[in-house]
Amino acid sequence: RREFTQEISLHVFGCADGTGAPMFTGIAYESRLGSEFTNWAIFERPDHDPVRDVSAENLRIDDPDLRAVCELFGLQLADGR
């Protein structure tokens, strides 16, 4: 349930070491869609630098992962695929 994961996230977000510094930058947890999927929650803190070193690439319409997600959720792309 969403409320449960929010409570856990809030608890982990608030964990601090002896100096008051945050102990965690996020959490990973198993998706409700199955153990082969992992969800990540990255904590953004206003008093800390944002997460960096993120990369991105263009997504191709025939990307196998995109196709698998569409199939899993019963989605159809705007081009009818």
LUMMI-471376 format. One record per residue: residue in one letter; x, y, z of N, C-alpha, C in turn. Coordinates in nm, 2 decimals, always signed. Layout:
<sites>
+-------+--------+--------+--------+--------+--------+--------+--------+--------+--------+
| lumza |    npx |    npy |    npz |   capx |   capy |   capz |    cpx |    cpy |    cpz |
+-------+--------+--------+--------+--------+--------+--------+--------+--------+--------+
|     A |      X |      Y |      Z |      X |      Y |      Z |      X |      Y |      Z |
...
+-------+--------+--------+--------+--------+--------+--------+--------+--------+--------+
</sites>
This chain:
<sites>
+-------+--------+--------+--------+--------+--------+--------+--------+--------+--------+
| lumza |    npx |    npy |    npz |   capx |   capy |   capz |    cpx |    cpy |    cpz |
+-------+--------+--------+--------+--------+--------+--------+--------+--------+--------+
|     R |  +0.08 |  -0.12 |  +0.00 |  +0.00 |  +0.00 |  +0.00 |  +0.09 |  +0.12 |  +0.00 |
|     R |  +0.04 |  +0.23 |  -0.07 |  +0.12 |  +0.35 |  -0.08 |  +0.15 |  +0.42 |  +0.05 |
|     E |  +0.05 |  +0.41 |  +0.14 |  +0.07 |  +0.48 |  +0.27 |  +0.18 |  +0.41 |  +0.35 |
|     F |  +0.19 |  +0.28 |  +0.33 |  +0.30 |  +0.20 |  +0.40 |  +0.43 |  +0.24 |  +0.35 |
|     T |  +0.45 |  +0.25 |  +0.22 |  +0.58 |  +0.28 |  +0.16 |  +0.61 |  +0.43 |  +0.19 |
|     Q |  +0.51 |  +0.52 |  +0.20 |  +0.54 |  +0.66 |  +0.24 |  +0.59 |  +0.66 |  +0.38 |
|     E |  +0.53 |  +0.59 |  +0.47 |  +0.58 |  +0.59 |  +0.61 |  +0.72 |  +0.54 |  +0.62 |
|     I |  +0.75 |  +0.43 |  +0.55 |  +0.89 |  +0.38 |  +0.56 |  +0.99 |  +0.48 |  +0.50 |
|     S |  +0.95 |  +0.54 |  +0.39 |  +1.04 |  +0.64 |  +0.33 |  +1.06 |  +0.76 |  +0.42 |
|     L |  +0.96 |  +0.81 |  +0.49 |  +0.97 |  +0.92 |  +0.58 |  +1.06 |  +0.88 |  +0.70 |
|     H |  +1.05 |  +0.76 |  +0.75 |  +1.13 |  +0.71 |  +0.86 |  +1.28 |  +0.71 |  +0.81 |
|     V |  +1.31 |  +0.65 |  +0.70 |  +1.44 |  +0.64 |  +0.65 |  +1.50 |  +0.78 |  +0.62 |
|     F |  +1.42 |  +0.86 |  +0.56 |  +1.46 |  +1.00 |  +0.53 |  +1.51 |  +1.07 |  +0.65 |
|     G |  +1.44 |  +1.05 |  +0.77 |  +1.47 |  +1.11 |  +0.89 |  +1.59 |  +1.05 |  +0.97 |
|     C |  +1.64 |  +0.94 |  +0.93 |  +1.75 |  +0.87 |  +1.00 |  +1.88 |  +0.96 |  +0.99 |
|     A |  +1.94 |  +0.99 |  +1.10 |  +2.07 |  +1.07 |  +1.10 |  +2.17 |  +1.00 |  +1.19 |
|     D |  +2.30 |  +1.03 |  +1.16 |  +2.40 |  +0.98 |  +1.24 |  +2.42 |  +1.07 |  +1.36 |
|     G |  +2.53 |  +1.04 |  +1.44 |  +2.55 |  +1.12 |  +1.56 |  +2.57 |  +1.26 |  +1.55 |
|     T |  +2.62 |  +1.31 |  +1.43 |  +2.64 |  +1.45 |  +1.40 |  +2.52 |  +1.52 |  +1.34 |
|     G |  +2.41 |  +1.44 |  +1.32 |  +2.29 |  +1.49 |  +1.26 |  +2.29 |  +1.48 |  +1.10 |
|     A |  +2.39 |  +1.43 |  +1.04 |  +2.40 |  +1.41 |  +0.90 |  +2.31 |  +1.30 |  +0.85 |
|     P |  +2.24 |  +1.31 |  +0.74 |  +2.15 |  +1.21 |  +0.69 |  +2.23 |  +1.08 |  +0.67 |
|     M |  +2.17 |  +0.97 |  +0.70 |  +2.24 |  +0.84 |  +0.69 |  +2.21 |  +0.78 |  +0.55 |
|     F |  +2.10 |  +0.82 |  +0.48 |  +2.06 |  +0.76 |  +0.36 |  +2.03 |  +0.86 |  +0.25 |
|     T |  +2.06 |  +0.83 |  +0.13 |  +2.02 |  +0.92 |  +0.02 |  +1.90 |  +0.87 |  -0.06 |
|     G |  +1.85 |  +0.75 |  -0.02 |  +1.73 |  +0.70 |  -0.08 |  +1.71 |  +0.55 |  -0.04 |
|     I |  +1.61 |  +0.49 |  -0.10 |  +1.58 |  +0.35 |  -0.07 |  +1.55 |  +0.28 |  -0.20 |
|     A |  +1.56 |  +0.15 |  -0.20 |  +1.52 |  +0.07 |  -0.32 |  +1.43 |  -0.04 |  -0.26 |
|     Y |  +1.32 |  -0.07 |  -0.33 |  +1.23 |  -0.17 |  -0.28 |  +1.16 |  -0.24 |  -0.40 |
|     E |  +1.11 |  -0.36 |  -0.37 |  +1.05 |  -0.45 |  -0.47 |  +0.92 |  -0.39 |  -0.52 |
|     S |  +0.90 |  -0.39 |  -0.65 |  +0.78 |  -0.34 |  -0.71 |  +0.66 |  -0.43 |  -0.68 |
|     R |  +0.54 |  -0.38 |  -0.67 |  +0.42 |  -0.46 |  -0.66 |  +0.39 |  -0.54 |  -0.78 |
|     L |  +0.46 |  -0.51 |  -0.89 |  +0.44 |  -0.58 |  -1.02 |  +0.53 |  -0.70 |  -1.03 |
|     G |  +0.61 |  -0.73 |  -0.93 |  +0.69 |  -0.85 |  -0.93 |  +0.83 |  -0.83 |  -0.88 |
|     S |  +0.89 |  -0.93 |  -0.84 |  +1.03 |  -0.92 |  -0.78 |  +1.14 |  -0.89 |  -0.89 |
|     E |  +1.10 |  -0.90 |  -1.01 |  +1.20 |  -0.87 |  -1.12 |  +1.21 |  -0.72 |  -1.14 |
|     F |  +1.13 |  -0.64 |  -1.07 |  +1.13 |  -0.50 |  -1.08 |  +1.17 |  -0.44 |  -0.95 |
|     T |  +1.26 |  -0.34 |  -0.96 |  +1.31 |  -0.27 |  -0.84 |  +1.27 |  -0.12 |  -0.85 |
|     N |  +1.20 |  -0.06 |  -0.75 |  +1.17 |  +0.08 |  -0.75 |  +1.28 |  +0.15 |  -0.67 |
|     W |  +1.31 |  +0.27 |  -0.71 |  +1.41 |  +0.35 |  -0.63 |  +1.34 |  +0.49 |  -0.59 |
|     A |  +1.36 |  +0.53 |  -0.47 |  +1.32 |  +0.66 |  -0.42 |  +1.45 |  +0.73 |  -0.38 |
|     I |  +1.48 |  +0.84 |  -0.45 |  +1.60 |  +0.92 |  -0.42 |  +1.55 |  +1.04 |  -0.34 |
|     F |  +1.61 |  +1.07 |  -0.23 |  +1.57 |  +1.18 |  -0.14 |  +1.64 |  +1.31 |  -0.19 |
|     E |  +1.56 |  +1.41 |  -0.21 |  +1.61 |  +1.54 |  -0.24 |  +1.60 |  +1.62 |  -0.11 |
|     R |  +1.71 |  +1.68 |  -0.08 |  +1.72 |  +1.76 |  +0.05 |  +1.76 |  +1.90 |  +0.01 |
|     P |  +1.68 |  +2.00 |  +0.06 |  +1.70 |  +2.14 |  +0.02 |  +1.84 |  +2.19 |  +0.07 |
|     D |  +1.90 |  +2.13 |  +0.17 |  +2.02 |  +2.18 |  +0.23 |  +2.14 |  +2.10 |  +0.17 |
|     H |  +2.12 |  +2.01 |  +0.07 |  +2.23 |  +1.93 |  +0.01 |  +2.22 |  +1.95 |  -0.14 |
|     D |  +2.34 |  +1.92 |  -0.20 |  +2.34 |  +1.93 |  -0.35 |  +2.25 |  +1.83 |  -0.40 |
|     P |  +2.19 |  +1.86 |  -0.52 |  +2.10 |  +1.76 |  -0.58 |  +2.18 |  +1.64 |  -0.64 |
|     V |  +2.11 |  +1.53 |  -0.67 |  +2.17 |  +1.41 |  -0.72 |  +2.23 |  +1.45 |  -0.86 |
|     R |  +2.35 |  +1.41 |  -0.88 |  +2.42 |  +1.44 |  -1.01 |  +2.47 |  +1.32 |  -1.08 |
|     D |  +2.54 |  +1.33 |  -1.18 |  +2.59 |  +1.22 |  -1.26 |  +2.48 |  +1.14 |  -1.32 |
|     V |  +2.38 |  +1.20 |  -1.36 |  +2.27 |  +1.13 |  -1.42 |  +2.28 |  +1.13 |  -1.57 |
|     S |  +2.26 |  +1.02 |  -1.64 |  +2.27 |  +1.02 |  -1.78 |  +2.14 |  +0.99 |  -1.85 |
|     A |  +2.12 |  +1.03 |  -1.97 |  +2.00 |  +1.00 |  -2.04 |  +2.04 |  +0.98 |  -2.19 |
|     E |  +1.95 |  +0.91 |  -2.25 |  +1.97 |  +0.88 |  -2.40 |  +1.83 |  +0.88 |  -2.46 |
|     N |  +1.83 |  +0.90 |  -2.59 |  +1.70 |  +0.90 |  -2.66 |  +1.64 |  +0.76 |  -2.66 |
|     L |  +1.51 |  +0.75 |  -2.65 |  +1.44 |  +0.63 |  -2.64 |  +1.38 |  +0.59 |  -2.78 |
|     R |  +1.42 |  +0.48 |  -2.83 |  +1.37 |  +0.44 |  -2.96 |  +1.23 |  +0.37 |  -2.95 |
|     I |  +1.15 |  +0.39 |  -3.05 |  +1.02 |  +0.34 |  -3.05 |  +1.02 |  +0.18 |  -3.04 |
|     D |  +1.12 |  +0.12 |  -3.09 |  +1.13 |  -0.03 |  -3.09 |  +1.22 |  -0.08 |  -2.98 |
|     D |  +1.24 |  +0.00 |  -2.88 |  +1.32 |  -0.04 |  -2.76 |  +1.25 |  -0.15 |  -2.69 |
|     P |  +1.32 |  -0.27 |  -2.67 |  +1.25 |  -0.38 |  -2.61 |  +1.20 |  -0.36 |  -2.47 |
|     D |  +1.27 |  -0.28 |  -2.39 |  +1.22 |  -0.25 |  -2.26 |  +1.09 |  -0.16 |  -2.27 |
|     L |  +1.08 |  -0.07 |  -2.36 |  +0.96 |  +0.01 |  -2.38 |  +0.85 |  -0.07 |  -2.42 |
|     R |  +0.87 |  -0.16 |  -2.51 |  +0.77 |  -0.25 |  -2.56 |  +0.72 |  -0.34 |  -2.45 |
|     A |  +0.81 |  -0.39 |  -2.36 |  +0.77 |  -0.48 |  -2.25 |  +0.68 |  -0.40 |  -2.15 |
|     V |  +0.72 |  -0.28 |  -2.12 |  +0.64 |  -0.20 |  -2.03 |  +0.50 |  -0.17 |  -2.09 |
|     C |  +0.49 |  -0.14 |  -2.21 |  +0.36 |  -0.12 |  -2.28 |  +0.28 |  -0.24 |  -2.27 |
|     E |  +0.34 |  -0.36 |  -2.29 |  +0.26 |  -0.48 |  -2.29 |  +0.22 |  -0.51 |  -2.14 |
|     L |  +0.31 |  -0.49 |  -2.05 |  +0.28 |  -0.52 |  -1.91 |  +0.16 |  -0.44 |  -1.86 |
|     F |  +0.15 |  -0.31 |  -1.90 |  +0.05 |  -0.22 |  -1.86 |  -0.07 |  -0.21 |  -1.95 |
|     G |  -0.06 |  -0.28 |  -2.06 |  -0.17 |  -0.28 |  -2.16 |  -0.18 |  -0.14 |  -2.23 |
|     L |  -0.06 |  -0.08 |  -2.25 |  -0.06 |  +0.05 |  -2.31 |  -0.03 |  +0.04 |  -2.46 |
|     Q |  -0.08 |  +0.15 |  -2.53 |  -0.06 |  +0.16 |  -2.68 |  +0.01 |  +0.29 |  -2.70 |
|     L |  +0.11 |  +0.30 |  -2.78 |  +0.18 |  +0.42 |  -2.81 |  +0.09 |  +0.51 |  -2.90 |
|     A |  +0.12 |  +0.64 |  -2.91 |  +0.04 |  +0.73 |  -2.99 |  +0.04 |  +0.69 |  -3.13 |
|     D |  +0.15 |  +0.63 |  -3.18 |  +0.16 |  +0.60 |  -3.32 |  +0.08 |  +0.47 |  -3.36 |
|     G |  +0.01 |  +0.41 |  -3.26 |  -0.07 |  +0.29 |  -3.28 |  +0.00 |  +0.16 |  -3.25 |
|     R |  +0.13 |  +0.16 |  -3.21 |  +0.20 |  +0.04 |  -3.19 |  +0.17 |  -0.01 |  -3.05 |
+-------+--------+--------+--------+--------+--------+--------+--------+--------+--------+
</sites>
